[in-house]
Amino acid sequence: MITLTRTGAQENVALVTLNRPNALNALCRQLMQELSETLLKIEYDESYRVIVLTGNEKAFAAGADIKEMAKLEFKDVFQNDFFTNWDTLSHITKPVIAAVNGFALGGGTELALMCDIVYAGENAVFGQPEISIGTIPGLGGTQRWPRFTNKSIAMELCLAGDKISAQDAKEVGLVSKIFTVQQLIPEAVLLADRIAKNSPLIVKTVKARLCRGSSINAAYETSLSQGLQTEKHLFQSTFATNDRLEGMTAFAEKRAPKWTNQ
């Protein structure tokens, strides 16, 4: 259900593909367990620098598997924690780019919200339709939407179950760029290559967990003053690294830096 492929100019980009096409990549327990295991494998393999997460041309992920959930009762989802390991993506320290074609609904949208950057194909559709089946988002939809956009948009999506296009998603701040369906993955890999050229240590610092968030995540997870303190602390910490010295020295000497990840 999960395909892992090495790609990129230096083959240090992990292309992770949700591969359950007959169900529009609906998120079932088996798929999410495999995704969690794959992400952790990449996390601890230093040869990978950046992750691109995608599906197929029809669907990134059309939401959680309703057939699997329909028969569950409260005790099943509460005592057994139905979403165990489903949020592994939000704890990965390497940059994650979502390349979204087709449907990204419910849990599919929430997976995209967990990523650091979202690129969309022109046919992408996002939304939180959980209310139409008598439940609510459970993987962060009610929490991340108002942080990415605003309360009004979050309420509209979660209360009405509306869907929005790739262009609308870009306008409200979820999507960074839009490409044709065919261009999407190559463009996401090109971005991953640009990120992978930088010091892995400093890239990780941007995402480093501190005060319940990363340097960028802290901007919407904390107050402004707390976020500024987080940024200042992380900035100062780069001066304890060899890569910071190498980067500045290489700039002054007008040459490409040679990162050592130290």
Long-range contacts (C-beta under 8 A, 24 or more apart in sequence): 1-30, 1-31, 1-34, 1-35, 2-31, 2-34, 2-35, 2-38, 4-38, 4-41, 4-42, 7-52, 7-189, 8-49, 8-50, 8-189, 8-192, 8-193, 8-196, 9-193, 10-193, 10-196, 12-47, 12-48, 12-49, 12-50, 12-196, 13-48, 13-49, 13-50, 13-51, 13-52, 13-189, 13-192, 13-193, 13-196, 14-42, 14-48, 14-50, 14-51, 14-52, 15-52, 15-54, 15-185, 15-189, 16-42, 16-51, 16-52, 16-53, 16-54, 17-54, 17-55, 17-56, 18-53, 18-54, 18-55, 18-56, 18-60, 18-61, 19-56, 21-56, 21-58, 21-59, 23-62, 23-65, 24-58, 24-59, 24-61, 24-62, 24-102, 24-103, 25-55, 25-56, 25-59, 25-60, 25-61, 25-62, 25-108, 26-61, 26-62, 26-63, 26-64, 26-65, 26-66, 27-61, 27-63, 27-64, 27-65, 27-86, 27-107, 27-108, 27-111, 28-64, 28-65, 28-68, 29-68, 32-85, 32-86, 33-85, 35-88, 35-89, 36-85, 36-86, 36-88, 39-88, 39-89, 39-92, 40-88, 42-92, 42-94, 43-92, 43-93, 43-94, 46-200, 46-261, 48-94, 49-94, 49-95, 49-192, 49-195, 49-196, 49-200, 49-203, 50-94, 50-95, 50-96, 50-97, 50-192, 50-193, 50-195, 50-196, 51-92, 51-94, 51-95, 51-96, 51-97, 51-192, 52-96, 52-97, 52-99, 52-185, 52-188, 52-189, 52-192, 53-89, 53-96, 53-97, 53-98, 53-99, 53-111, 53-115, 54-98, 54-99, 54-100, 54-101, 54-184, 54-185, 54-188, 55-100, 55-101, 55-102, 55-108, 56-101, 56-102, 57-101, 57-102, 57-121, 57-123, 57-181, 58-101, 58-102, 58-103, 59-101, 59-102, 59-103, 59-104, 59-108, 60-98, 60-99, 60-100, 60-101, 60-102, 60-103, 60-104, 60-108, 60-111, 60-112, 60-124, 61-103, 61-104, 61-105, 61-107, 61-108, 61-111, 62-103, 62-104, 62-105, 62-106, 62-108, 63-103, 63-105, 63-106, 63-107, 63-108, 63-129, 63-130, 64-106, 64-107, 64-138, 66-133, 82-138, 83-138, 83-139, 86-139, 87-114, 87-139, 87-140, 89-114, 89-115, 90-114, 90-140, 93-204, 93-207, 93-208, 93-209, 94-203, 94-204, 94-207, 95-192, 95-195, 95-203, 95-207, 97-188, 97-191, 97-192, 99-184, 99-185, 99-188, 100-124, 100-126, 100-166, 100-175, 100-184, 101-181, 101-184, 105-129, 105-163, 106-130, 106-137, 106-141, 107-138, 107-139, 109-141, 110-137, 110-139, 110-140, 110-141, 110-144, 111-139, 112-174, 113-140, 113-141, 113-144, 113-145, 113-148, 113-174, 114-139, 114-140, 114-144, 116-207, 116-216, 117-176, 117-191, 118-169, 118-174, 118-175, 118-176, 119-175, 119-176, 119-177, 119-178, 119-179, 119-184, 119-187, 119-188, 119-191, 120-166, 120-169, 120-170, 120-175, 120-177, 120-178, 120-179, 120-184, 121-166, 121-178, 121-179, 121-180, 121-181, 121-183, 121-184, 122-166, 122-178, 122-179, 122-180, 122-181, 123-166, 123-181, 124-165, 124-166, 124-169, 124-175, 124-178, 125-163, 125-164, 125-165, 125-166, 126-163, 126-164, 126-166, 126-169, 126-174, 127-157, 127-161, 127-162, 127-163, 127-164, 128-157, 128-158, 128-161, 129-161, 129-163, 130-158, 130-161, 131-158, 131-159, 131-160, 131-161, 132-161, 147-220, 147-221, 148-172, 148-173, 148-174, 148-220, 149-173, 149-174, 198-259, 199-241, 199-243, 199-244, 199-246, 199-247, 199-257, 199-259, 199-261, 200-259, 200-261, 201-241, 201-243, 201-259, 201-261, 201-262, 202-238, 202-241, 202-243, 202-244, 202-247, 205-234, 205-237, 205-238, 206-234, 208-234, 210-234
